[in-house]
Amino acid sequence: MFVISKSIHQANTEVDLYDMTRGNWRIGSKSRDSAEIALGIADGIIHSAYKIDSWGNSSERYAPEVAKGLEKRSYFNGHKSLETDAWIGSSVRHLAPSTGAANPVRLFLNGVPAPVLPSRATFAQQLAEEPLAQIMFGNKELFHSNMLAWIFHAFPDETDQVFGSFVEVGVGSGERRVEREKENIYLVFHWPDKDPLVIENKVFSVPGPKQLDSYAKKASKWDNSPSKMLLLSPTRSGFIEDGYQTRYTNKSGRALEWEHLSFERLAELLQLAFDGRETSYEVETVQRYSTVLFALGGLVGTARISSVDERVADHINNRLVRHGQAPTAYSLFSNALPGVSSFFEVQSGGRQFSAGWQYQQGQFRLALVLPHLSGKGPDSKNTRAAFARQNPQFFSFDHLDRILGSSDAPLSHNKKGKADGEFNHFDPDFVYRYKKLPNMTVEQVTLAAVAHAEYLSSWA
């Protein structure tokens, strides 16, 4: 198994994937003679698989000035087959040491062990025993932002190995620096000679397309706008699995695109970048941070409670497309709870905003997202509530009650006294009302999604 995490995002074709999998690797002659199948893995998932036909010395592949230093490395020639294709997409996370492994070559010459996955308790115990993790518990997302900003400054060469491949040579910012909380975006890495890199950090929540679009909109207006945006999160959502291209562009006219960077993949990249570094307190800190990343990723991976909702979102999107509607449904994961949501751009009263629905914790919510009324505190909530009262059509269940069987279910009323009136809120711009419907079927939610999309088309 060859770890190709460092370059997997550059594989645009099958040929690219084959070339990065086949070498060049440090692997002994006995291992070469015994190996039958080569697997390319990233993020604990098999992305490529080939039957090995032969091996060659890497120095023979290149011109003399390039081949220097490759004499002890090898590459393989191989081909695909039905046997190797069966490996693609399989998880091999159970085969990685719990603390990660710097060596990108992993040998399983006597057969691959069965996937006996560690339990949640195992990963939780690793976090409990890791001193660095104790610091993280105070503010999980800030901890990761602080760590990455420190690594960026303390280890420029290693950081460039980890993140430099995600960005392109550009005008640059004239200096190497990190911006924190720039327009509510966690990190922006700047290089003297490269485009900046945006990193949005989510530990136990996954933003939906609307939130990522809002970040991209902000970044598109920067004088030195990015070419790539990374979502760092241990959780996965189907809409970003293969990248999410927003409708905004940078100053060069290139579409701003988000790529998901999992905790496991970041840990692998750090391990590879620091392989061979002389041990020091600082280096050990990075290695311990990699341990925390692996354990967090493993903990979330054993739960994967959002995976059902991803399949529901995919099912809803397929039905929306069949009815001539945009596939806007996506899974969500907030406050440790999974859900499904869908929003559309609408206009009313000369304002453009988002209207839609959300199903989470047994609540079917009709909601508005109001960026023009964004803010925290009672005054902001009351302003959004007043706007919502002026647009009652977006909170009507009349076209949904028959589908949801909700005619007799009462409409929610805000009784907490923190804001005026009947509406509930999520800061900074989300206002909603709901009916408590804990026993919805997938088909009911799907039919409701189609009906509400058709209903909202009047205000599109």
C-alpha positions in Angstrom: 0.0 0.0 0.0 1.4 3.4 -1.1 0.3 6.5 0.7 -0.5 9.1 -2.0 -2.3 11.7 0.2 0.3 14.4 -0.7 -0.6 14.4 -4.4 -4.1 12.7 -4.7 -5.8 16.0 -5.4 -3.6 16.5 -8.5 -4.9 13.3 -10.1 -7.1 14.7 -12.9 -7.0 11.5 -15.1 -6.5 7.8 -14.7 -3.0 8.2 -16.1 -2.2 10.7 -13.3 -3.4 8.3 -10.7 -1.4 5.5 -12.1 1.8 7.5 -12.3 1.6 8.8 -8.7 0.8 5.2 -7.4 3.6 3.4 -9.3 6.4 5.3 -7.7 9.1 6.3 -6.9 9.3 4.3 -3.6 11.9 3.0 -1.2 11.1 -0.7 -1.2 13.5 -3.7 -0.7 14.1 -6.4 -3.3 12.5 -9.2 -1.3 9.3 -7.1 -0.9 9.3 -6.3 -4.6 9.6 -10.0 -5.4 6.7 -10.9 -3.0 4.3 -8.1 -3.8 1.4 -8.9 -6.2 -0.9 -6.0 -6.0 -0.2 -2.3 -5.5 -2.8 -0.1 -3.8 -2.7 3.7 -3.7 -4.4 5.1 -0.5 -5.3 8.5 0.8 -7.4 9.4 3.8 -7.5 5.6 4.6 -9.4 4.9 1.4 -8.1 2.9 -1.6 -8.1 5.2 -4.7 -6.1 3.0 -7.1 -5.3 -0.6 -7.5 -3.0 -2.5 -10.0 -1.7 -5.9 -10.6 2.1 -5.6 -10.5 3.8 -6.9 -13.7 7.4 -5.7 -13.1 9.7 -3.3 -11.3 12.3 -0.9 -12.5 14.9 1.5 -10.9 13.5 5.0 -10.7 16.7 6.6 -11.9 16.2 5.0 -15.3 12.9 6.9 -15.8 14.4 10.4 -15.9 17.1 12.5 -17.4 20.4 12.5 -15.5 19.8 15.8 -13.8 16.4 14.7 -12.5 17.5 11.0 -11.8 20.1 12.1 -9.2 19.2 10.7 -5.8 16.6 8.2 -7.2 19.0 5.2 -7.4 17.6 3.6 -4.3 14.0 4.1 -5.3 11.8 1.8 -7.4 8.7 2.0 -9.6 6.3 -0.7 -10.8 4.6 -1.4 -14.1 1.1 -2.8 -13.7 -2.4 -3.2 -15.1 -6.0 -3.1 -13.8 -8.2 -6.1 -13.6 -11.6 -7.1 -12.2 -9.7 -8.3 -9.1 -8.0 -4.9 -8.5 -11.1 -2.9 -9.4 -12.9 -4.6 -6.5 -10.5 -2.9 -4.1 -11.4 0.7 -5.2 -13.3 2.6 -2.5 -12.6 0.2 0.3 -11.5 1.5 3.7 -8.1 0.5 5.1 -8.1 2.8 8.1 -8.0 -0.2 10.3 -4.6 -1.1 8.9 -2.9 2.2 9.9 -1.2 2.4 13.3 -3.2 4.4 15.7 -0.4 7.1 15.9 0.0 7.2 12.1 2.9 6.1 10.1 5.5 8.3 8.4 6.6 5.6 6.0 4.5 6.0 2.8 5.1 2.3 1.9 3.1 -0.2 4.0 3.7 -3.9 3.4 1.1 -6.7 3.8 3.0 -9.5 2.1 1.3 -12.4 4.0 -2.3 -11.2 3.4 -4.4 -8.3 4.4 -5.9 -8.5 7.9 -9.7 -8.5 8.2 -11.2 -5.1 8.9 -11.6 -5.3 12.7 -12.4 -1.7 13.4 -11.4 0.0 16.6 -14.3 0.9 18.8 -15.3 4.4 19.8 -14.0 3.7 23.3 -10.5 2.9 21.8 -10.3 6.3 20.1 -11.8 8.1 23.1 -9.1 6.4 25.3 -6.3 7.6 23.0 -7.6 11.2 23.3 -8.0 10.8 27.1 -4.3 9.7 27.4 -2.8 12.3 25.0 -1.8 15.4 26.9 -2.1 17.7 23.9 -5.8 16.6 23.5 -6.6 18.0 27.0 -5.7 21.5 25.7 -8.1 20.9 22.8 -11.1 20.3 24.9 -11.3 24.0 26.0 -12.0 25.3 22.5 -11.8 22.6 19.8 -11.8 24.7 16.6 -9.6 27.5 18.0 -7.1 24.8 19.2 -6.7 23.5 15.6 -6.4 27.0 14.1 -3.7 27.9 16.7 -1.8 24.7 16.0 -1.8 25.1 12.2 -0.8 28.8 12.4 2.1 27.9 14.7 3.3 25.1 12.4 3.0 27.4 9.4 5.5 29.8 11.0 7.7 27.3 12.9 8.2 24.8 10.1 8.0 26.7 6.7 9.5 23.9 4.6 7.4 21.1 6.1 4.2 23.2 6.0 4.9 23.9 2.3 5.1 20.2 1.7 1.7 19.8 3.4 -0.2 22.8 2.0 1.9 24.1 -0.8 0.6 21.6 -3.3 -3.0 22.9 -2.9 -2.1 26.4 -4.2 -0.6 27.8 -7.4 2.2 30.2 -8.1 0.6 33.6 -8.3 1.1 37.3 -7.5 1.6 36.4 -3.8 1.3 38.6 -0.8 4.9 39.8 -0.6 5.5 38.0 2.7 4.8 34.8 4.5 2.0 35.4 7.1 -1.2 34.0 8.6 -4.5 35.9 8.9 -6.8 34.8 11.6 -10.6 35.3 11.6 -10.6 37.3 8.4 -14.2 38.1 7.8 -15.1 35.1 10.1 -12.9 32.7 8.1 -10.6 30.8 10.4 -7.3 30.9 8.6 -5.7 32.4 5.5 -2.2 31.3 4.6 -0.1 33.8 2.6 3.1 33.2 0.6 5.4 35.7 -1.1 5.0 33.9 -4.5 1.7 31.9 -4.2 -2.0 32.5 -4.1 -3.3 32.6 -0.6 -5.0 29.5 0.8 -8.3 29.7 2.8 -8.8 27.1 5.5 -12.2 26.8 7.2 -12.0 24.7 10.3 -15.0 22.6 11.5 -14.5 20.0 14.2 -18.0 18.6 15.0 -20.1 20.4 12.5 -20.2 20.5 8.7 -21.3 23.7 6.9 -23.7 23.4 4.1 -23.3 24.9 0.6 -24.9 28.2 1.6 -22.3 28.8 4.3 -19.4 27.8 2.0 -20.8 30.1 -0.7 -20.9 33.0 1.7 -17.2 32.5 2.6 -16.4 32.3 -1.1 -18.3 35.5 -1.8 -16.2 37.3 0.8 -12.9 35.9 -0.6 -13.8 36.8 -4.2 -13.7 40.5 -3.2 -10.2 40.4 -1.7 -7.5 42.1 -3.7 -5.4 39.0 -3.3 -8.0 36.3 -3.6 -7.4 32.6 -3.2 -7.3 29.9 -5.9 -8.2 27.1 -3.4 -10.3 26.8 -0.3 -10.0 23.9 2.2 -12.6 22.7 4.6 -10.8 20.9 7.4 -13.2 18.6 9.2 -13.3 15.0 10.5 -16.9 14.7 9.3 -17.9 14.3 5.7 -20.9 15.5 3.7 -21.8 14.2 0.3 -22.0 17.5 -1.5 -18.2 18.2 -1.0 -16.9 14.7 -1.4 -15.5 15.4 -4.9 -15.0 19.1 -4.3 -17.6 21.9 -4.3 -17.4 24.6 -6.9 -19.1 27.8 -5.9 -20.5 30.4 -8.2 -17.9 33.0 -7.3 -14.5 33.6 -8.9 -11.2 35.1 -7.8 -9.6 38.1 -9.4 -8.2 36.0 -12.1 -11.6 34.8 -13.1 -11.1 31.2 -11.8 -14.0 29.6 -10.0 -13.5 29.4 -6.2 -13.7 25.7 -5.2 -13.7 24.0 -1.9 -11.9 20.8 -1.2 -12.5 18.6 1.9 -9.4 17.9 4.0 -10.1 15.2 6.6 -8.2 14.9 9.9 -6.8 11.6 8.9 -5.4 13.0 5.6 -3.9 16.0 7.3 -2.3 13.7 9.9 -0.8 11.6 7.1 0.6 14.7 5.3 2.2 15.9 8.5 3.7 12.5 9.2 5.2 12.4 5.7 6.5 16.0 5.9 8.2 15.4 9.3 9.6 12.0 8.4 13.4 12.1 9.2 13.3 15.3 11.1 15.6 15.4 14.1 13.6 14.9 17.3 13.0 18.0 19.3 10.2 19.3 21.6 8.7 21.2 18.7 8.8 18.2 16.3 7.3 15.9 19.0 4.5 18.4 19.5 3.6 18.1 15.8 3.8 14.3 16.0 1.5 14.3 19.0 -0.9 16.6 17.1 -1.0 14.0 14.4 -2.0 11.5 17.0 -4.8 13.7 18.1 -6.0 14.1 14.5 -6.0 10.4 13.8 -7.9 9.7 17.0 -10.5 12.4 16.4 -10.9 11.2 12.8 -11.3 7.6 14.0 -13.8 8.6 16.7 -16.0 10.3 14.2 -15.5 7.6 11.6 -16.8 4.9 14.0 -20.0 6.9 14.6 -20.7 8.2 11.0 -24.2 9.0 12.1 -24.6 11.5 9.3 -24.1 8.9 6.6 -27.8 7.9 6.6 -28.7 11.6 6.1 -26.2 11.8 3.2 -28.0 9.0 1.5 -31.4 10.6 2.2 -30.1 13.9 0.7 -28.9 12.1 -2.4 -32.3 10.4 -2.7 -34.1 13.7 -2.4 -31.8 15.4 -5.0 -32.4 12.6 -7.5 -36.2 13.2 -7.1 -35.8 17.0 -7.3 -33.9 16.6 -10.6 -36.6 14.3 -12.0 -39.1 17.1 -11.3 -37.1 19.7 -13.0 -35.8 21.3 -9.8 -32.2 22.1 -8.7 -30.6 19.4 -6.5 -30.3 21.6 -3.4 -30.6 19.0 -0.6 -27.6 18.3 1.7 -26.9 16.6 4.9 -26.0 18.6 8.0 -24.4 17.8 11.3 -24.7 20.5 14.1 -24.9 20.3 17.8 -23.9 16.6 17.6 -27.1 15.9 15.6 -27.5 14.9 12.0 -30.1 16.3 9.6 -31.2 17.1 6.1 -31.8 20.6 4.6 -32.6 22.4 1.4 -32.7 26.1 0.5 -33.4 28.2 -2.5 -32.6 31.8 -3.5 -35.8 33.9 -3.4 -36.8 37.5 -3.6 -39.4 39.5 -1.7 -39.8 43.2 -0.9 -36.8 44.0 -3.1 -34.6 41.8 -1.0 -32.8 38.6 -2.0 -32.4 35.9 0.6 -32.7 32.1 1.1 -35.9 30.2 1.9 -36.2 26.5 2.5 -36.7 23.6 5.0 -34.7 21.6 7.5 -35.4 18.3 9.2 -33.4 17.7 12.4 -34.2 16.2 15.8 -37.7 15.3 14.8 -38.5 18.9 13.8 -39.6 19.8 10.3 -38.6 23.5 10.0 -39.5 26.1 7.5 -36.8 28.8 7.6 -35.2 31.9 6.1 -31.6 32.8 6.0 -31.3 36.5 6.0 -27.7 37.8 5.4 -28.9 41.4 5.2 -30.1 41.1 8.8 -27.2 39.2 10.2 -26.4 39.8 13.8 -26.5 38.5 17.4 -28.5 39.4 20.4 -32.2 40.2 21.0 -32.4 43.3 18.8 -31.1 41.4 15.8 -33.5 38.5 16.5 -36.4 40.9 16.8 -35.5 42.5 13.5 -35.4 39.2 11.7 -38.7 38.2 13.4 -40.3 41.4 12.1 -39.1 40.6 8.6 -40.4 37.0 8.9 -43.9 38.3 9.9 -43.9 40.5 6.8 -43.3 37.3 4.7 -45.7 34.7 6.3 -45.9 32.7 3.0 -42.4 31.2 3.7 -43.7 29.6 7.0 -46.9 28.1 5.7 -47.5 24.4 6.0 -50.7 24.4 4.0 -49.1 22.7 1.0 -47.2 20.2 3.2 -49.7 19.1 5.8 -51.3 16.4 3.7 -47.9 15.0 2.7 -46.4 15.1 6.2 -49.6 14.1 8.0 -49.1 17.3 10.1 -52.5 19.0 10.0 -53.1 18.4 13.7 -49.5 19.1 14.7 -49.2 22.6 16.4 -46.9 25.2 14.9 -44.0 26.1 17.2 -44.1 29.2 19.3 -41.0 30.7 20.9 -41.6 30.5 24.6 -38.0 31.2 25.8 -38.5 34.9 26.1 -35.1 35.7 24.5 -36.7 37.4 21.5 -40.1 38.8 20.7 -42.8 36.6 19.2 -43.3 33.1 17.7 -40.1 32.6 15.8 -37.0 30.6 16.8 -33.5 31.6 15.7 -30.0 30.4 15.1 -27.4 33.2 15.1 -26.5 35.1 13.1 -29.1 35.0 10.3 -31.4 31.9 10.6 -35.1 32.3 11.6 -37.6 29.5 11.6 -40.8 27.8 12.8 -41.4 24.1 13.0 -43.8 21.3 13.6 -42.6 18.4 15.8 -42.8 15.3 13.5 -40.5 12.6 14.9 -41.7 9.7 12.8 -41.2 11.0 9.2 -40.4 8.4 6.5 -37.8 9.1 3.8 -40.6 9.2 1.2 -42.6 11.8 3.2 -39.6 14.1 3.5 -38.8 13.5 -0.2 -42.3 14.4 -1.3 -42.3 17.4 1.0 -39.0 18.6 -0.6 -40.4 18.4 -4.1 -43.6 20.2 -3.1 -41.8 23.0 -1.2 -39.4 23.5 -4.2 -42.4 23.9 -6.5 -44.1 26.2 -4.0 -41.0 28.4 -3.6 -40.6 28.8 -7.4 -43.1 31.7 -7.3 -40.6 33.7 -5.4 -37.4 32.5 -7.1 
